[in-house]
């Protein structure tokens, strides 16, 4: 499937191998649990959650899952993220290691609070 034509998160996830689909669906479930009022959409050709503005994005790559919680989401969890490759607004979770679902949940909760306050 051409990434430019992807309209839903289901379509995005379906294009990957089953083991990657499982990880992506688990990340999606964590985000949905922590941000039940967030709107799902595709933005920048990746799954995006919107709640009073962009909340988080995530995407699968050949060797990692990219997670994009905005620069504030990275800065607030810099100590916990220090074991991963990260930049101003993104972190890479290698596929060769367990995905830190609990940390993702914490970051999403932080972003929900932040977006709620700034709304």
Secondary structure, DSSP 8 states (H G I E B T S, - for coil): --GGG--SHHHHHHTS-HHHHHHHHHHHHHHHHH-TT-EEEEETTEEEEESSSEEEEEEE-SSEEEEE-HHHHHHHTHHHHTTSEE-SS-EEEETTS---HHHHHHHHHHHHHHHHHT-
